[in-house]
Amino acid sequence: MAKTKTVYICASCGAKYARWQGQCRECGEWNTISEQKITEAPNAGAAVAQRALSGFAGAAGSGVSSLSQVKIQGTQRIPSTYQEFDRVLGGGIVPGSVVLIGGNPGAGKSTLLLQTVCRISEHVKVLYVTGEESLEQVAMRAHRLGLPTNNVQVAAETSIDNICTLTTGVAPQVLVVDSIQVMHVSGVESAPGSVSQVRESAAALTQFAKKTNIAVFMVGHVTKDGTLAGPKILEHCVDCSVILESGNDPRFRTLRCHKNRFGAVNEIGVFAMTDSGLKEVRNPSAIFLNRQEKLAPGSLAMVVWEGTRPLLVELQALVDYSQYGNPRRLSLGTDPNRLAMLLSVLHRHAGCQLADQDVFVNVVGGVKVEETASDVPLALALLSSFKGIAIDRTTIAFGEIGLTGEIRPVPSGQERIAEAYKQGFKRFIVPYDNAPRKISPDMEIHAVRRVDELIELVH
């Protein structure tokens, strides 16, 4: 028998409490706990998937077997017709996988999925389920984008029970659910979008995908701080979690992978938003390296590694005397704690005194750099701005700086140099252990071991 009970659930992390309180002990957020009356049957999501799978010929049975006896079949990925999208997914759409796509309102989540299903519908069977828009709105967008719609099956539905039943009858290879926050499961009496409904809806779709070998795409909303809305278990139960971000430039969108069971994490794909929809950008380094013709102190190109490929971005630094006696430290796109560490290393091991200077750092294009290979170019940019000497346009750098002043090598050094050379860079400032043995005649390699050697290279 189903039981009705009153619980207090945190909207940020999904933690449950017996009574209301101002702050969530799990995530530390304030005023996110609300009262909810829940009438749920045990394993409501599993029951939905089981009811839909009854009579489905392709459903896999349950049982215990030895791992060595499990047959490994060659999985044929479904190409999305977008190389950037396939790169983020790890090489294409895996049958039976569950992909969660989040992003801010207007980022282009529904547009990207609609373009994908319309283009692959000529080769595979697809079903697009919308819960936030009418079928007429979806058709109008597809017509405006000039997409082929003859082979695309669509439905307007918010019930997970009905969606599983419809999918069983259509038997597509790819299913799109837009969005998971408006779906509901029978047996859970809370409102759509609540923690219980999102959790059970995602669980039902995940079990349904695994047993039918249907690839499922779920659209997810995000909170005001850019994280996926709903319980954290939503990201745990899916196979791949990606975020469609819109940076400082409204013309471009970055698709970033945060979790992937079938490929590399932190992989990115770049798209351009046009009148005819999203267009993939094959060479994103050309976007982030749109530098001014006039050289200016504090500007330097660097090579960062994103997923499985190098990416060239421009790093800018501004060092100026503090007029108020309390120097500011502002970093956009890089770790502010690492900036403070580098300033101390430059003072201790390079004799560069910046304690009375305001320091501002920015990565052009809104790119977020998390790896330590940005230490050397950041130090060079700081020295360039402090000394007022511009660095040559053909110079590029990468490398990690340790607390004792040593410059450490970074992974994939040869690939970074090769990519920068293809983009026209000739002068390379790299760690000593990353220096290539064979170089082209027009290449200039500066292999450095200590941070004090960087001062001599800024002239």
TORKOL-4160 file (C-alpha; in steps of 0.2 Angstrom, whole numbers, padded with zeros to 4 digits, m for minus):
459
<pt num="1" X="0000" Y="0000" Z="0000"/>
<pt num="2" X="0006" Y="0018" Z="m0004"/>
<pt num="3" X="0009" Y="0029" Z="0011"/>
<pt num="4" X="0007" Y="0048" Z="0012"/>
<pt num="5" X="0020" Y="0057" Z="0022"/>
<pt num="6" X="0027" Y="0074" Z="0025"/>
<pt num="7" X="0045" Y="0077" Z="0022"/>
<pt num="8" X="0056" Y="0093" Z="0020"/>
<pt num="9" X="0067" Y="0092" Z="0005"/>
<pt num="10" X="0082" Y="0103" Z="m0001"/>
<pt num="11" X="0079" Y="0109" Z="m0018"/>
<pt num="12" X="0098" Y="0111" Z="m0021"/>
<pt num="13" X="0104" Y="0093" Z="m0016"/>
<pt num="14" X="0089" Y="0083" Z="m0012"/>
<pt num="15" X="0093" Y="0080" Z="0006"/>
<pt num="16" X="0078" Y="0075" Z="0017"/>
<pt num="17" X="0074" Y="0081" Z="0034"/>
<pt num="18" X="0060" Y="0077" Z="0047"/>
<pt num="19" X="0057" Y="0096" Z="0050"/>
<pt num="20" X="0060" Y="0112" Z="0042"/>
<pt num="21" X="0076" Y="0122" Z="0045"/>
<pt num="22" X="0084" Y="0137" Z="0037"/>
<pt num="23" X="0101" Y="0129" Z="0031"/>
<pt num="24" X="0104" Y="0112" Z="0023"/>
<pt num="25" X="0117" Y="0103" Z="0032"/>
<pt num="26" X="0122" Y="0093" Z="0017"/>
<pt num="27" X="0126" Y="0107" Z="0004"/>
<pt num="28" X="0126" Y="0122" Z="0015"/>
<pt num="29" X="0112" Y="0132" Z="0005"/>
<pt num="30" X="0100" Y="0143" Z="0014"/>
<pt num="31" X="0081" Y="0144" Z="0012"/>
<pt num="32" X="0081" Y="0129" Z="0000"/>
<pt num="33" X="0071" Y="0117" Z="0011"/>
<pt num="34" X="0052" Y="0116" Z="0007"/>
<pt num="35" X="0038" Y="0105" Z="0014"/>
<pt num="36" X="0032" Y="0091" Z="0002"/>
<pt num="37" X="0018" Y="0078" Z="0004"/>
<pt num="38" X="0023" Y="0062" Z="m0004"/>
<pt num="39" X="0013" Y="0047" Z="m0008"/>
<pt num="40" X="0024" Y="0035" Z="m0017"/>
<pt num="41" X="0023" Y="0017" Z="m0020"/>
<pt num="42" X="0040" Y="0007" Z="m0017"/>
<pt num="43" X="0051" Y="0008" Z="m0033"/>
<pt num="44" X="0039" Y="0019" Z="m0043"/>
<pt num="45" X="0051" Y="0022" Z="m0057"/>
<pt num="46" X="0056" Y="0004" Z="m0058"/>
<pt num="47" X="0037" Y="m0001" Z="m0059"/>
<pt num="48" X="0034" Y="0011" Z="m0073"/>
<pt num="49" X="0049" Y="0004" Z="m0083"/>
<pt num="50" X="0043" Y="m0014" Z="m0079"/>
<pt num="51" X="0025" Y="m0011" Z="m0085"/>
<pt num="52" X="0031" Y="m0003" Z="m0101"/>
<pt num="53" X="0043" Y="m0017" Z="m0105"/>
<pt num="54" X="0030" Y="m0031" Z="m0103"/>
<pt num="55" X="0029" Y="m0038" Z="m0120"/>
<pt num="56" X="0043" Y="m0029" Z="m0127"/>
<pt num="57" X="0053" Y="m0041" Z="m0138"/>
<pt num="58" X="0070" Y="m0033" Z="m0135"/>
<pt num="59" X="0069" Y="m0032" Z="m0116"/>
<pt num="60" X="0084" Y="m0040" Z="m0107"/>
<pt num="61" X="0080" Y="m0052" Z="m0093"/>
<pt num="62" X="0087" Y="m0052" Z="m0076"/>
<pt num="63" X="0098" Y="m0065" Z="m0068"/>
<pt num="64" X="0115" Y="m0068" Z="m0061"/>
<pt num="65" X="0130" Y="m0074" Z="m0072"/>
<pt num="66" X="0148" Y="m0075" Z="m0072"/>
<pt num="67" X="0157" Y="m0059" Z="m0078"/>
<pt num="68" X="0168" Y="m0070" Z="m0089"/>
<pt num="69" X="0153" Y="m0077" Z="m0098"/>
<pt num="70" X="0145" Y="m0061" Z="m0102"/>
<pt num="71" X="0146" Y="m0059" Z="m0121"/>
<pt num="72" X="0154" Y="m0043" Z="m0127"/>
<pt num="73" X="0146" Y="m0037" Z="m0143"/>
<pt num="74" X="0154" Y="m0024" Z="m0154"/>
<pt num="75" X="0144" Y="m0008" Z="m0151"/>
<pt num="76" X="0140" Y="0002" Z="m0167"/>
<pt num="77" X="0139" Y="0020" Z="m0162"/>
<pt num="78" X="0126" Y="0031" Z="m0171"/>
<pt num="79" X="0135" Y="0047" Z="m0178"/>
<pt num="80" X="0125" Y="0063" Z="m0174"/>
<pt num="81" X="0131" Y="0071" Z="m0191"/>
<pt num="82" X="0140" Y="0084" Z="m0180"/>
<pt num="83" X="0159" Y="0081" Z="m0177"/>
<pt num="84" X="0159" Y="0092" Z="m0162"/>
<pt num="85" X="0144" Y="0083" Z="m0154"/>
<pt num="86" X="0152" Y="0066" Z="m0158"/>
<pt num="87" X="0168" Y="0072" Z="m0150"/>
<pt num="88" X="0159" Y="0077" Z="m0134"/>
<pt num="89" X="0150" Y="0061" Z="m0133"/>
<pt num="90" X="0166" Y="0050" Z="m0136"/>
<pt num="91" X="0163" Y="0046" Z="m0154"/>
<pt num="92" X="0145" Y="0045" Z="m0157"/>
<pt num="93" X="0128" Y="0040" Z="m0149"/>
<pt num="94" X="0130" Y="0024" Z="m0139"/>
<pt num="95" X="0114" Y="0013" Z="m0140"/>
<pt num="96" X="0106" Y="0011" Z="m0123"/>
<pt num="97" X="0115" Y="0026" Z="m0116"/>
<pt num="98" X="0107" Y="0040" Z="m0106"/>
<pt num="99" X="0113" Y="0058" Z="m0110"/>
<pt num="100" X="0108" Y="0073" Z="m0099"/>
<pt num="101" X="0110" Y="0090" Z="m0108"/>
<pt num="102" X="0109" Y="0105" Z="m0097"/>
<pt num="103" X="0111" Y="0124" Z="m0100"/>
<pt num="104" X="0104" Y="0141" Z="m0097"/>
<pt num="105" X="0087" Y="0146" Z="m0105"/>
<pt num="106" X="0090" Y="0151" Z="m0123"/>
<pt num="107" X="0107" Y="0142" Z="m0124"/>
<pt num="108" X="0101" Y="0131" Z="m0138"/>
<pt num="109" X="0098" Y="0114" Z="m0130"/>
<pt num="110" X="0082" Y="0110" Z="m0139"/>
<pt num="111" X="0088" Y="0117" Z="m0155"/>
<pt num="112" X="0104" Y="0106" Z="m0155"/>
<pt num="113" X="0094" Y="0090" Z="m0151"/>
<pt num="114" X="0080" Y="0094" Z="m0164"/>
<pt num="115" X="0094" Y="0097" Z="m0177"/>
<pt num="116" X="0102" Y="0081" Z="m0172"/>
<pt num="117" X="0087" Y="0070" Z="m0173"/>
<pt num="118" X="0081" Y="0078" Z="m0189"/>
<pt num="119" X="0097" Y="0074" Z="m0198"/>
<pt num="120" X="0099" Y="0057" Z="m0191"/>
<pt num="121" X="0081" Y="0052" Z="m0195"/>
<pt num="122" X="0086" Y="0048" Z="m0213"/>
<pt num="123" X="0096" Y="0033" Z="m0206"/>
<pt num="124" X="0089" Y="0028" Z="m0189"/>
<pt num="125" X="0072" Y="0029" Z="m0181"/>
<pt num="126" X="0069" Y="0043" Z="m0169"/>
<pt num="127" X="0056" Y="0049" Z="m0157"/>
<pt num="128" X="0056" Y="0067" Z="m0150"/>
<pt num="129" X="0045" Y="0070" Z="m0135"/>
<pt num="130" X="0041" Y="0087" Z="m0129"/>
<pt num="131" X="0034" Y="0092" Z="m0113"/>
<pt num="132" X="0036" Y="0111" Z="m0113"/>
<pt num="133" X="0031" Y="0115" Z="m0131"/>
<pt num="134" X="0017" Y="0111" Z="m0142"/>
<pt num="135" X="0019" Y="0100" Z="m0158"/>
<pt num="136" X="0016" Y="0116" Z="m0168"/>
<pt num="137" X="0030" Y="0125" Z="m0160"/>
<pt num="138" X="0042" Y="0111" Z="m0163"/>
<pt num="139" X="0036" Y="0110" Z="m0181"/>
<pt num="140" X="0038" Y="0129" Z="m0183"/>
<pt num="141" X="0056" Y="0129" Z="m0177"/>
<pt num="142" X="0061" Y="0114" Z="m0188"/>
<pt num="143" X="0053" Y="0123" Z="m0203"/>
<pt num="144" X="0062" Y="0140" Z="m0198"/>
<pt num="145" X="0079" Y="0130" Z="m0197"/>
<pt num="146" X="0076" Y="0121" Z="m0214"/>
<pt num="147" X="0077" Y="0104" Z="m0206"/>
<pt num="148" X="0071" Y="0088" Z="m0214"/>
<pt num="149" X="0055" Y="0082" Z="m0205"/>
<pt num="150" X="0048" Y="0068" Z="m0215"/>
<pt num="151" X="0055" Y="0054" Z="m0204"/>
<pt num="152" X="0054" Y="0062" Z="m0187"/>
<pt num="153" X="0041" Y="0055" Z="m0175"/>
<pt num="154" X="0035" Y="0068" Z="m0162"/>
<pt num="155" X="0024" Y="0067" Z="m0147"/>
<pt num="156" X="0018" Y="0080" Z="m0133"/>
<pt num="157" X="0018" Y="0071" Z="m0117"/>
<pt num="158" X="0023" Y="0073" Z="m0099"/>
<pt num="159" X="0019" Y="0056" Z="m0091"/>
<pt num="160" X="0033" Y="0044" Z="m0090"/>
<pt num="161" X="0021" Y="0029" Z="m0091"/>
<pt num="162" X="0014" Y="0036" Z="m0108"/>
<pt num="163" X="0031" Y="0040" Z="m0115"/>
<pt num="164" X="0037" Y="0022" Z="m0111"/>
<pt num="165" X="0021" Y="0015" Z="m0119"/>
<pt num="166" X="0023" Y="0026" Z="m0134"/>
<pt num="167" X="0041" Y="0022" Z="m0136"/>
<pt num="168" X="0038" Y="0003" Z="m0135"/>
<pt num="169" X="0025" Y="0004" Z="m0149"/>
<pt num="170" X="0037" Y="0015" Z="m0160"/>
<pt num="171" X="0053" Y="0006" Z="m0156"/>
<pt num="172" X="0065" Y="0020" Z="m0160"/>
<pt num="173" X="0084" Y="0019" Z="m0159"/>
<pt num="174" X="0085" Y="0037" Z="m0151"/>
<pt num="175" X="0073" Y="0045" Z="m0139"/>
<pt num="176" X="0073" Y="0063" Z="m0134"/>
<pt num="177" X="0064" Y="0069" Z="m0118"/>
<pt num="178" X="0062" Y="0088" Z="m0117"/>
<pt num="179" X="0063" Y="0091" Z="m0102"/>
<pt num="180" X="0065" Y="0080" Z="m0087"/>
<pt num="181" X="0059" Y="0093" Z="m0075"/>
<pt num="182" X="0041" Y="0093" Z="m0082"/>
<pt num="183" X="0039" Y="0074" Z="m0082"/>
<pt num="184" X="0030" Y="0065" Z="m0069"/>
<pt num="185" X="0028" Y="0047" Z="m0063"/>
<pt num="186" X="0011" Y="0039" Z="m0057"/>
<pt num="187" X="0012" Y="0034" Z="m0039"/>
<pt num="188" X="0022" Y="0049" Z="m0034"/>
<pt num="189" X="0010" Y="0063" Z="m0029"/>
<pt num="190" X="0022" Y="0077" Z="m0028"/>
<pt num="191" X="0022" Y="0091" Z="m0041"/>
<pt num="192" X="0032" Y="0089" Z="m0058"/>
<pt num="193" X="0050" Y="0096" Z="m0055"/>
<pt num="194" X="0051" Y="0091" Z="m0037"/>
<pt num="195" X="0065" Y="0080" Z="m0031"/>
<pt num="196" X="0055" Y="0065" Z="m0030"/>
<pt num="197" X="0047" Y="0067" Z="m0047"/>
<pt num="198" X="0064" Y="0071" Z="m0056"/>
<pt num="199" X="0072" Y="0056" Z="m0047"/>
<pt num="200" X="0059" Y="0043" Z="m0051"/>
<pt num="201" X="0057" Y="0050" Z="m0069"/>
<pt num="202" X="0076" Y="0048" Z="m0072"/>
<pt num="203" X="0076" Y="0031" Z="m0064"/>
<pt num="204" X="0062" Y="0025" Z="m0075"/>
<pt num="205" X="0070" Y="0031" Z="m0091"/>
<pt num="206" X="0087" Y="0025" Z="m0087"/>
<pt num="207" X="0080" Y="0007" Z="m0084"/>
<pt num="208" X="0070" Y="0008" Z="m0099"/>
<pt num="209" X="0085" Y="0013" Z="m0110"/>
<pt num="210" X="0096" Y="m0001" Z="m0103"/>
<pt num="211" X="0083" Y="m0015" Z="m0106"/>
<pt num="212" X="0078" Y="m0009" Z="m0123"/>
<pt num="213" X="0095" Y="m0003" Z="m0130"/>
<pt num="214" X="0087" Y="0014" Z="m0135"/>
<pt num="215" X="0098" Y="0029" Z="m0133"/>
<pt num="216" X="0089" Y="0042" Z="m0122"/>
<pt num="217" X="0093" Y="0061" Z="m0122"/>
<pt num="218" X="0086" Y="0071" Z="m0107"/>
<pt num="219" X="0085" Y="0090" Z="m0107"/>
<pt num="220" X="0089" Y="0097" Z="m0089"/>
<pt num="221" X="0086" Y="0114" Z="m0082"/>
<pt num="222" X="0100" Y="0123" Z="m0073"/>
<pt num="223" X="0100" Y="0134" Z="m0057"/>
<pt num="224" X="0106" Y="0152" Z="m0056"/>
<pt num="225" X="0123" Y="0147" Z="m0053"/>
<pt num="226" X="0124" Y="0136" Z="m0068"/>
<pt num="227" X="0123" Y="0119" Z="m0060"/>
<pt num="228" X="0110" Y="0106" Z="m0065"/>
<pt num="229" X="0093" Y="0108" Z="m0056"/>
<pt num="230" X="0086" Y="0094" Z="m0046"/>
<pt num="231" X="0094" Y="0080" Z="m0035"/>
<pt num="232" X="0112" Y="0076" Z="m0037"/>
<pt num="233" X="0107" Y="0058" Z="m0041"/>
<pt num="234" X="0101" Y="0064" Z="m0058"/>
<pt num="235" X="0119" Y="0066" Z="m0064"/>
<pt num="236" X="0124" Y="0049" Z="m0055"/>
<pt num="237" X="0112" Y="0038" Z="m0064"/>
<pt num="238" X="0115" Y="0045" Z="m0082"/>
<pt num="239" X="0129" Y="0039" Z="m0093"/>
<pt num="240" X="0134" Y="0056" Z="m0100"/>
<pt num="241" X="0131" Y="0073" Z="m0093"/>
<pt num="242" X="0135" Y="0088" Z="m0104"/>
<pt num="243" X="0132" Y="0107" Z="m0102"/>
<pt num="244" X="0129" Y="0119" Z="m0116"/>
<pt num="245" X="0137" Y="0135" Z="m0111"/>
<pt num="246" X="0135" Y="0153" Z="m0118"/>
<pt num="247" X="0151" Y="0163" Z="m0114"/>
<pt num="248" X="0154" Y="0182" Z="m0116"/>
<pt num="249" X="0152" Y="0181" Z="m0134"/>
<pt num="250" X="0133" Y="0178" Z="m0138"/>
<pt num="251" X="0138" Y="0171" Z="m0155"/>
<pt num="252" X="0146" Y="0155" Z="m0149"/>
<pt num="253" X="0141" Y="0140" Z="m0138"/>
<pt num="254" X="0152" Y="0128" Z="m0129"/>
<pt num="255" X="0146" Y="0110" Z="m0126"/>
<pt num="256" X="0156" Y="0104" Z="m0111"/>
<pt num="257" X="0156" Y="0086" Z="m0105"/>
<pt num="258" X="0157" Y="0083" Z="m0086"/>
<pt num="259" X="0154" Y="0065" Z="m0085"/>
<pt num="260" X="0155" Y="0051" Z="m0099"/>
<pt num="261" X="0156" Y="0033" Z="m0097"/>
<pt num="262" X="0160" Y="0030" Z="m0115"/>
<pt num="263" X="0173" Y="0043" Z="m0118"/>
<pt num="264" X="0184" Y="0057" Z="m0111"/>
<pt num="265" X="0178" Y="0070" Z="m0098"/>
<pt num="266" X="0181" Y="0088" Z="m0100"/>
<pt num="267" X="0179" Y="0087" Z="m0118"/>
<pt num="268" X="0172" Y="0102" Z="m0127"/>
<pt num="269" X="0163" Y="0106" Z="m0143"/>
<pt num="270" X="0161" Y="0123" Z="m0150"/>
<pt num="271" X="0145" Y="0129" Z="m0160"/>
<pt num="272" X="0141" Y="0145" Z="m0168"/>
<pt num="273" X="0123" Y="0152" Z="m0166"/>
<pt num="274" X="0116" Y="0158" Z="m0183"/>
<pt num="275" X="0099" Y="0162" Z="m0190"/>
<pt num="276" X="0098" Y="0144" Z="m0197"/>
<pt num="277" X="0103" Y="0136" Z="m0180"/>
<pt num="278" X="0119" Y="0129" Z="m0172"/>
<pt num="279" X="0134" Y="0127" Z="m0184"/>
<pt num="280" X="0149" Y="0117" Z="m0178"/>
<pt num="281" X="0166" Y="0126" Z="m0177"/>
<pt num="282" X="0179" Y="0115" Z="m0183"/>
<pt num="283" X="0194" Y="0126" Z="m0178"/>
<pt num="284" X="0189" Y="0134" Z="m0161"/>
<pt num="285" X="0207" Y="0140" Z="m0158"/>
<pt num="286" X="0204" Y="0153" Z="m0172"/>
<pt num="287" X="0190" Y="0160" Z="m0162"/>
<pt num="288" X="0199" Y="0162" Z="m0145"/>
<pt num="289" X="0215" Y="0169" Z="m0154"/>
<pt num="290" X="0207" Y="0184" Z="m0162"/>
<pt num="291" X="0221" Y="0196" Z="m0156"/>
<pt num="292" X="0223" Y="0214" Z="m0160"/>
<pt num="293" X="0236" Y="0219" Z="m0173"/>
<pt num="294" X="0244" Y="0231" Z="m0161"/>
<pt num="295" X="0255" Y="0222" Z="m0149"/>
<pt num="296" X="0251" Y="0226" Z="m0131"/>
<pt num="297" X="0261" Y="0221" Z="m0114"/>
<pt num="298" X="0252" Y="0208" Z="m0104"/>
<pt num="299" X="0245" Y="0198" Z="m0119"/>
<pt num="300" X="0251" Y="0180" Z="m0123"/>
<pt num="301" X="0244" Y="0164" Z="m0132"/>
<pt num="302" X="0245" Y="0148" Z="m0122"/>
<pt num="303" X="0240" Y="0130" Z="m0126"/>
<pt num="304" X="0228" Y="0121" Z="m0115"/>
<pt num="305" X="0222" Y="0103" Z="m0116"/>
<pt num="306" X="0203" Y="0100" Z="m0117"/>
<pt num="307" X="0198" Y="0082" Z="m0117"/>
<pt num="308" X="0207" Y="0074" Z="m0131"/>
<pt num="309" X="0213" Y="0089" Z="m0141"/>
<pt num="310" X="0224" Y="0105" Z="m0138"/>
<pt num="311" X="0216" Y="0122" Z="m0138"/>
<pt num="312" X="0224" Y="0139" Z="m0141"/>
<pt num="313" X="0218" Y="0153" Z="m0131"/>
<pt num="314" X="0224" Y="0171" Z="m0127"/>
<pt num="315" X="0228" Y="0176" Z="m0109"/>
<pt num="316" X="0229" Y="0194" Z="m0104"/>
<pt num="317" X="0236" Y="0201" Z="m0088"/>
<pt num="318" X="0236" Y="0219" Z="m0081"/>
<pt num="319" X="0248" Y="0224" Z="m0067"/>
<pt num="320" X="0246" Y="0242" Z="m0061"/>
<pt num="321" X="0251" Y="0252" Z="m0045"/>
<pt num="322" X="0238" Y="0251" Z="m0032"/>
<pt num="323" X="0232" Y="0269" Z="m0027"/>
<pt num="324" X="0223" Y="0264" Z="m0011"/>
<pt num="325" X="0236" Y="0253" Z="m0002"/>
<pt num="326" X="0225" Y="0237" Z="m0003"/>
<pt num="327" X="0230" Y="0229" Z="m0020"/>
<pt num="328" X="0216" Y="0219" Z="m0029"/>
<pt num="329" X="0218" Y="0202" Z="m0036"/>
<pt num="330" X="0205" Y="0197" Z="m0049"/>
<pt num="331" X="0205" Y="0182" Z="m0060"/>
<pt num="332" X="0193" Y="0177" Z="m0074"/>
<pt num="333" X="0195" Y="0160" Z="m0082"/>
<pt num="334" X="0209" Y="0154" Z="m0070"/>
<pt num="335" X="0210" Y="0149" Z="m0052"/>
<pt num="336" X="0212" Y="0164" Z="m0041"/>
<pt num="337" X="0221" Y="0154" Z="m0028"/>
<pt num="338" X="0234" Y="0148" Z="m0041"/>
<pt num="339" X="0236" Y="0167" Z="m0046"/>
<pt num="340" X="0241" Y="0171" Z="m0028"/>
<pt num="341" X="0253" Y="0156" Z="m0027"/>
<pt num="342" X="0262" Y="0162" Z="m0043"/>
<pt num="343" X="0264" Y="0180" Z="m0037"/>
<pt num="344" X="0272" Y="0173" Z="m0021"/>
<pt num="345" X="0284" Y="0161" Z="m0032"/>
<pt num="346" X="0288" Y="0176" Z="m0043"/>
<pt num="347" X="0293" Y="0186" Z="m0028"/>
<pt num="348" X="0303" Y="0173" Z="m0019"/>
<pt num="349" X="0312" Y="0164" Z="m0034"/>
<pt num="350" X="0312" Y="0178" Z="m0047"/>
<pt num="351" X="0314" Y="0194" Z="m0037"/>
<pt num="352" X="0298" Y="0201" Z="m0045"/>
<pt num="353" X="0290" Y="0212" Z="m0031"/>
<pt num="354" X="0271" Y="0214" Z="m0035"/>
<pt num="355" X="0264" Y="0216" Z="m0017"/>
<pt num="356" X="0259" Y="0234" Z="m0021"/>
<pt num="357" X="0252" Y="0231" Z="m0038"/>
<pt num="358" X="0234" Y="0228" Z="m0043"/>
<pt num="359" X="0233" Y="0212" Z="m0053"/>
<pt num="360" X="0220" Y="0207" Z="m0066"/>
<pt num="361" X="0219" Y="0191" Z="m0076"/>
<pt num="362" X="0207" Y="0187" Z="m0090"/>
<pt num="363" X="0206" Y="0172" Z="m0102"/>
<pt num="364" X="0199" Y="0179" Z="m0118"/>
<pt num="365" X="0183" Y="0171" Z="m0125"/>
<pt num="366" X="0176" Y="0166" Z="m0108"/>
<pt num="367" X="0186" Y="0150" Z="m0108"/>
<pt num="368" X="0189" Y="0142" Z="m0091"/>
<pt num="369" X="0206" Y="0135" Z="m0089"/>
<pt num="370" X="0208" Y="0122" Z="m0075"/>
<pt num="371" X="0224" Y="0114" Z="m0079"/>
<pt num="372" X="0241" Y="0119" Z="m0072"/>
<pt num="373" X="0249" Y="0121" Z="m0089"/>
<pt num="374" X="0244" Y="0139" Z="m0089"/>
<pt num="375" X="0256" Y="0143" Z="m0075"/>
<pt num="376" X="0271" Y="0148" Z="m0087"/>
<pt num="377" X="0260" Y="0159" Z="m0099"/>
<pt num="378" X="0252" Y="0167" Z="m0084"/>
<pt num="379" X="0269" Y="0171" Z="m0076"/>
<pt num="380" X="0275" Y="0178" Z="m0093"/>
<pt num="381" X="0260" Y="0189" Z="m0095"/>
<pt num="382" X="0262" Y="0196" Z="m0078"/>
<pt num="383" X="0280" Y="0200" Z="m0081"/>
<pt num="384" X="0276" Y="0208" Z="m0098"/>
<pt num="385" X="0263" Y="0219" Z="m0091"/>
<pt num="386" X="0274" Y="0224" Z="m0075"/>
<pt num="387" X="0289" Y="0228" Z="m0086"/>
<pt num="388" X="0278" Y="0236" Z="m0100"/>
<pt num="389" X="0286" Y="0225" Z="m0113"/>
<pt num="390" X="0275" Y="0217" Z="m0126"/>
<pt num="391" X="0279" Y="0199" Z="m0131"/>
<pt num="392" X="0281" Y="0194" Z="m0149"/>
<pt num="393" X="0265" Y="0188" Z="m0158"/>
<pt num="394" X="0272" Y="0172" Z="m0163"/>
<pt num="395" X="0277" Y="0167" Z="m0145"/>
<pt num="396" X="0266" Y="0153" Z="m0136"/>
<pt num="397" X="0270" Y="0145" Z="m0120"/>
<pt num="398" X="0264" Y="0131" Z="m0108"/>
<pt num="399" X="0271" Y="0123" Z="m0092"/>
<pt num="400" X="0268" Y="0121" Z="m0073"/>
<pt num="401" X="0277" Y="0130" Z="m0060"/>
<pt num="402" X="0281" Y="0122" Z="m0043"/>
<pt num="403" X="0282" Y="0131" Z="m0026"/>
<pt num="404" X="0301" Y="0129" Z="m0026"/>
<pt num="405" X="0302" Y="0139" Z="m0043"/>
<pt num="406" X="0305" Y="0124" Z="m0054"/>
<pt num="407" X="0296" Y="0122" Z="m0070"/>
<pt num="408" X="0288" Y="0105" Z="m0072"/>
<pt num="409" X="0282" Y="0096" Z="m0088"/>
<pt num="410" X="0264" Y="0094" Z="m0093"/>
<pt num="411" X="0256" Y="0079" Z="m0102"/>
<pt num="412" X="0254" Y="0079" Z="m0122"/>
<pt num="413" X="0268" Y="0092" Z="m0124"/>
<pt num="414" X="0273" Y="0087" Z="m0142"/>
<pt num="415" X="0254" Y="0088" Z="m0147"/>
<pt num="416" X="0253" Y="0105" Z="m0140"/>
<pt num="417" X="0268" Y="0111" Z="m0150"/>
<pt num="418" X="0262" Y="0103" Z="m0166"/>
<pt num="419" X="0245" Y="0111" Z="m0164"/>
<pt num="420" X="0253" Y="0128" Z="m0161"/>
<pt num="421" X="0265" Y="0127" Z="m0175"/>
<pt num="422" X="0250" Y="0123" Z="m0187"/>
<pt num="423" X="0242" Y="0139" Z="m0181"/>
<pt num="424" X="0258" Y="0149" Z="m0186"/>
<pt num="425" X="0267" Y="0151" Z="m0170"/>
<pt num="426" X="0286" Y="0150" Z="m0171"/>
<pt num="427" X="0293" Y="0154" Z="m0154"/>
<pt num="428" X="0289" Y="0141" Z="m0140"/>
<pt num="429" X="0293" Y="0143" Z="m0121"/>
<pt num="430" X="0291" Y="0126" Z="m0114"/>
<pt num="431" X="0297" Y="0116" Z="m0099"/>
<pt num="432" X="0314" Y="0108" Z="m0102"/>
<pt num="433" X="0307" Y="0090" Z="m0102"/>
<pt num="434" X="0294" Y="0094" Z="m0115"/>
<pt num="435" X="0306" Y="0101" Z="m0128"/>
<pt num="436" X="0305" Y="0092" Z="m0144"/>
<pt num="437" X="0321" Y="0083" Z="m0150"/>
<pt num="438" X="0318" Y="0087" Z="m0169"/>
<pt num="439" X="0312" Y="0104" Z="m0174"/>
<pt num="440" X="0309" Y="0113" Z="m0190"/>
<pt num="441" X="0321" Y="0126" Z="m0196"/>
<pt num="442" X="0309" Y="0140" Z="m0193"/>
<pt num="443" X="0305" Y="0135" Z="m0175"/>
<pt num="444" X="0313" Y="0143" Z="m0160"/>
<pt num="445" X="0312" Y="0133" Z="m0144"/>
<pt num="446" X="0316" Y="0140" Z="m0127"/>
<pt num="447" X="0317" Y="0126" Z="m0114"/>
<pt num="448" X="0316" Y="0133" Z="m0096"/>
<pt num="449" X="0320" Y="0124" Z="m0080"/>
<pt num="450" X="0317" Y="0138" Z="m0067"/>
<pt num="451" X="0305" Y="0152" Z="m0065"/>
<pt num="452" X="0319" Y="0166" Z="m0065"/>
<pt num="453" X="0324" Y="0161" Z="m0083"/>
<pt num="454" X="0307" Y="0168" Z="m0088"/>
<pt num="455" X="0312" Y="0186" Z="m0084"/>
<pt num="456" X="0326" Y="0185" Z="m0097"/>
<pt num="457" X="0313" Y="0180" Z="m0111"/>
<pt num="458" X="0303" Y="0195" Z="m0108"/>
<pt num="459" X="0313" Y="0208" Z="m0118"/>
